[in-house]
């Protein structure tokens, strides 16, 4: 056994995933720093190329240079490859390549996939991965087709197709990186087609692959008349029901808050008609699912609206998808646990199903660690950059939740600020819990004992 094999065997699957993302970021940074990657043919400062690589692999969308003008065609191709790689996951993408070249998928590969996709079983993983790649290709192709109806007439055939493909991948992977210019999607704020296509892609990517297949399977049963509509809805798995309901509540609830709070704000949606205000508010609520496109300036948001945005960004999308945040199911579990406690119920029961206590504990741990990392990152960034605390909180939340929206803060970051946001994006992509496990070399060696119970007073 050589040294590399020995190291590989000693690393846990979580550590391999963390190192996989880190390796992709570093390789991407080196390539993007080369003259061939920049529009003017000069070297890009390594910290800027590292930031761009990190925001691409971590599908965040924060940028320190304008993507449309700073990077050459080659650089933009590298960026979209990194986005696709980060959206699907390093392990998923690598395993997919192994499948294409005919290499056998070992038990260790399956264990890596299980962790990468956040699943709890090794059964059918390869089949699941095939469906993920197939579904991704179909949805991104449909998105590109949708964009082409606007971009081809506006930019010409070749450039229009390129724009359509780039933004479809970026939207589905919840990256939010665009090549339209400094104003992102602001010129299309009142274009219903662009808004609808973008929102559909973001939701499709953020809802999670498991929900896809669950809905698809039940729709097929419904189409073949095996199920009635009521049966199809009832047969959805509990994960799908909670993900869908929570996503809809957050999207439409967020849109209502944004509409009301920004109604008369001329710096955002105040000058639009009613239809435009509704569409812009809905788009803003959807992109807060962790895709950083914008149709109006984030710097103009009122402080109360920023608080709503922080809340929605922190939650993010659903599990086993392309979005970040603590996830909709995590938030739903915290809500359901609180409701059960208020009602004096010993267990969480929803849709006639009891959720295991260990799942609730995991939700609490994920939320607490994420909140702790967020507070610490905001504190450090505020010290490094100064400015308004609300802007620093918005920036760090956007980075950790891999959203990509900014209140005109990213472009002015100094060297230390850029490094802080890079770390935030990386932690947000692999997860604070995964990072904690990464440094734990004693996994599997713990001895658990049962001790006498003693209660304490809370509240």
N, C-alpha and C positions, 0 to 999 in steps of 0.2 A: 504494500500500500504506500503510494507516494504522499508527500506532504499535502498536496492539494486535496487528494481524496480524504485524508485524515481531517483536514479543516472542514471539508464539506460535510462529513459525517457528524462532526461535533456541533455544527450550527443547527439551530432549530429552524423549522419552516418559516416562522415569523422573522427570524434573523435573515434568512435567505431572501425573503420578500423585501425587507428593508434595504438590504444591500443591492438587490436588483434595481430598485428605484434609484438609489444613490448612484449606481454605476451608469444607468441611462442618463441621469442628469449631468454627470461629469463628462461623459462621452459627447453628449449633445453640446455642452458648453465649449468644449475644445473645438468642435466642428464650426460652431457659430462664431467663434472668435477669429476664424481665418478670413482673409480678405475676400475669398470667393463667396462668402456668405453675406457680405455687406453690399449695399447698392453702390457705394462709392469706391469699392475695391480696396479698402483699408482694413487694418486690424480693428476689431471691436474690443474695448477694454474687457478683460476677462470677467470682472464682476458683473458687467452688463450682460454678457453672453451667458454667464452662470445663472443670472436672474431670469433671463428669457427661457433658458433650458428648463429651469425649475418650474416656472409658471406653465410651461407646455406639458411636461411630464406629469406634473401635479394637477393638470387641467384646472388651473386657477383663473388666469386671464389678466392679472396685474402686469403692467409693462412699464419699463423705465425708458424705452425708446419706442417711437411710433412704428408699429409692425409694417404698415403699408409702405413707408418711405425709407426706413433704415435698412431693411433687409433686401437682398437680391432675390431673384426667383429661386435660386438654389437654397438660400437661407430660409425662404418661406416653405419650401418643400420639406426641409429638415424639420421645421417647426410643426408642420401638420403631421409628419410621421411621428414625432414625439408626442403630439396630442393624442393620436390614435393609439399609440403604445401605452400612454398613461391611462387613457380612458378604459381600455380593455384590461389593463393590468399587465405588468411585466411577465409574471408567471404564466398567465393565460395566453399571452401573445407568443411567448417562447415555446410553450407546449403545443400551440397551434402549428408553429413552424415544424416542430418535431413530427407532428402528425402528417403534415404535407410531404416531408421527405421520407416518411415511412419508418421512422425510428420507433421502437417499442416504448410504450408509456409504462414506466416502472411503478412499483408501489410508492416509492418516495416521491415521484412526480405527482402521483394522485394525492398524496398528503399535502404537497405544496399547493395544488389546485384547491383542495378543500379549505385551506387557510386563506388563499388568495381570494376565493369567492365567498368566504365567510359562511361555508356550509357546515352541516353537522353529520355528513355521511360520505363515505367513499363510493357508494353505489351509483353507477351511471354518470360519473363525473366527465368522462371523455365525451359521452353522448351529449351531456349538458353543454360542454364547451363548444362542440360542433354547432349546436343550436344558437349559442351566443354569437359566434362568428357569422353564421348565416343570417340571423336576425339583424345583426348590426349592419351587414352589407345591404340588406333589403331596405331597412329604414333610412340609412344614409343615402342610398340611391334615390329613394322616393323624395327625400328632403332636397337633394341636389336638383332633381327634376322640378320640384316646386319653386325653388329659387330661380331656376333658369328662365321662367316666364317673365321675370322682372330684369334679371341681370343680363341676359343675352340681348334684348332690345336696347338696353342702356349702355352696355360696354362692348358689344360685338360678340360674335360667336365663340371664338377661342377664349378670350378673356372672360366672357360671361360664364362659360362652362367651368373655368378654373375658379372663379369667384363662388359659383354655386357649390362645387365640390368642397372647397375649403371651408366655407361657412356651414355647410351641412354637417361635416365631420366635427367642426368646432362646437356647434350647437348641440349635437347629439351627445358628444363627450362632456358636455357642460363646461367647456373651456372658456368660452366667451371671448376668444381672441379673434379679431377681425382684421381684414386687409383693405378696409374701405377708407381709412384715414383717421385723423385725430378725433373726429366726432362720432365714431362708431356708427350706430344705427339711427342717430338723431335725424338725418335726412329722411328716414322712412317712418318717422313717428306716426304719421297719419296714413301710412300705406297698410291697409288691412291684410293684404296677401302676405307681405313680408312678416308682419306681426304674427299672423296665424301659423305660418310655416315654422317660424322660429320657436314659438311657444310649444307647438306640437313636438318638435324635435327635442327641446329641453325636457319636457315632461316625459317623453318616451325614454330618454336616457336616465332620468332621475328616479323613475318609478321602480326600477329594478327588474332584472332579467326573470326572476322567479315569478313575479306578477304577470309578466308577458305571457309565459307559457300557461299559467293558470287560466288567464282570461281566454287565450287562444283555444285551449282544450275545451272550455265550457261553451265558447261560441260555436265550435264545431258540433258539439252535442246539440246545441240549440238549433243550428242550421239543419241538422239531420232529423230534427223533431224527436230526438231521444229525451231532451229536457224541455220543460217549459221555461219561460223567463224567470219565474219564481224559483224553480229548481236550480237553474244555472247560477243564480245569485247566491242561493243557499249553499251550493256545492263548492263555492270558492273557498280556498284555504283561509284560515284565520289570519295568516300573515298578509295575504292579499287584501282581505277586507279592511284590516287596520291601516295598511299602507294607502289604499285608495281613499278611504274616508278621511284620514288625517291630511293627505295631500290636497284633497278638494277643499276641506275646511280652511287650511292654511292659505291656499291660493286665493280663494274668493273672499275669505275674511281679511287677508292682507290687502287685497285690492280695494275693499270697502274702506278700510282705514286710510289707505293712501289717497283715495279719491276725496274723502271728507277733509283730511288734514291739509291736502295740497290744492284744494278746489280753487282758492283765490290767490294762490302763490304764482305770481307772474314769472318767477325764476324757474318754474318747472312746468306745470300744466295749466296755469291760470289763464293764459291767452287762448286756449283751445276751446272748441265747442264741446257740448256734452258728450257726443260720440267719441271725440278725440280724447277727452279726459278719461272716459271709461276704458278705452283701449290702452292708453298709456299707463293707467293705474294697474290694469290687469297684466300688462307686459312687465312692469316693474315687479309686481308680486311674483310672477313666474320666474324671472331671472334671478330673484333672490333665492331660488331653489339651488343655486350655486353655479349659475352661468352668467358671466359678467358683461353681456351686451347691455347697452343703455340707449334709450331713445330721448332722454333729457338729462341735463346736468345733475349729478349727485351732490355737487357742492351747494346747489340752491335749495336742497331739502331743508325743511324746518326741523328743529331739534326733536320735536315730538315724533315726527315721521322717521327720523334717524333711529330712534329707539325701537320703533316697529320693525325697521329694516334689520337692526342688530338681532332682534328676537327671531325673525324668519331666517336670517343667514345662519345663525347658530344651530337651528334645527336642521336645515338643509333638506336633502332628498331622502329617498328610501334605501334600504340595505340592498346589497348585491346589484348596484347600478353604477352609474358614472358620476354620481353626485357626491358631495362631501357633507360636512356637518355631523351632528350626533345622530341623525337619521330620524325620520318620522315615527318609526316604530318605538324608538327609545323614548321620544317625547310622549307618545301615546301611553306607553307603559307607566311613565311617571304620573301622568294624569289619572290613569285608571287605578294606580296604587293609592294615590291621594284620595280618590273617590271611595275606594274600598275601606280605607282607614276611617274616613269621616262616617261612613255607614256602619262601621263596626264589623266589617266582613273579614274573616281570617285569610281569604284567598281572593285573587283577582279572577273574576268570572265574567267573560264577555262572549257573546254569541253562543252561550251554553257550553263554553270551553273554559277550563281552568288553566291559567298560565303558571308554569313552574316558578317557585320562589327564586331559584338560581338565575332565571332570566331577568327577573326584577333587580336582583343584585348587580347583574352585569350592566343593566341600564343605568343604575345609580352610579356605578364605578365609571362608566364611560362619560356620563354627564359631569361628574365631579372633577375628574382629571382634565377633561376638555375645558371646563370653566376655570380651573386652576391655571392651566397653560395660557388661556386667553388673558386672564388678569395679569399674570407675570409678564407676558409678551407686551401687553399694553403699557405696563409700568416701565419696562425697559425701553420701548420705542419712544415713549414720552420723554424720558431722560435724554435719549440720543438725539431726538429731532426737535423737541420743544413743540410749540404750536398749541392748538386746542386739544384738550383731552378727548373730546368727542370724535375728532378726526382720527386720532391715534387708535381709539377703540374701534372705529369703523374699519380702518385699514387692517388691523390685526385680526378682527373677526372675519373680514373678507378673505384674508390669507389662510387662516386656520380652517375655515369652512370651505375653502377652495371656490370662492364666489367670483372674485375678480373685479368687483365694483370699487371705485375709489372716489373720494371727495377731493380730486385734484391734488392728492398727497404723494402718490407714488413717484411721479416724475421729479419731485424735488428732494427725494431721499438722498442722504449722504451715504458714504461707504458703509458705516456701521448700520444705518437704517436698512440698507439693501440686504445686508447679511441677516439681520433680524427677521425680515419678511421672508427671505429664502428659507430660513429654518422653520418659520411658521407654516409656509406652504408645504414643506416636506413633512412636518409633523401632522398637518391636516390631511395629507394624502394617505400616509401609512397608518395614521391613528395614534393618539397619545398612549393608549393601552399597549399597542404593538411596540411602540418605542420603549416603554418600560420593560416589556418582556425581552426586548433586544439585548438589554444590558444584564439580563438575568442568566447567568451561566450555570445555575444550579437547578434547572428545571428537571423534574422527575426524581430529585433526590430529597424532597421534603417529606418528613414524617408527620402525619396528622394524628393528633390525640384529641380525645373527648374530655372536656373539663366540666366541672359542676356549673350549673346555670345560676346567674344572678342578674336581676333586672336593674335598670337605672331609670331615672326620671328624665323625660325630654319635654321640650316645649314650655 
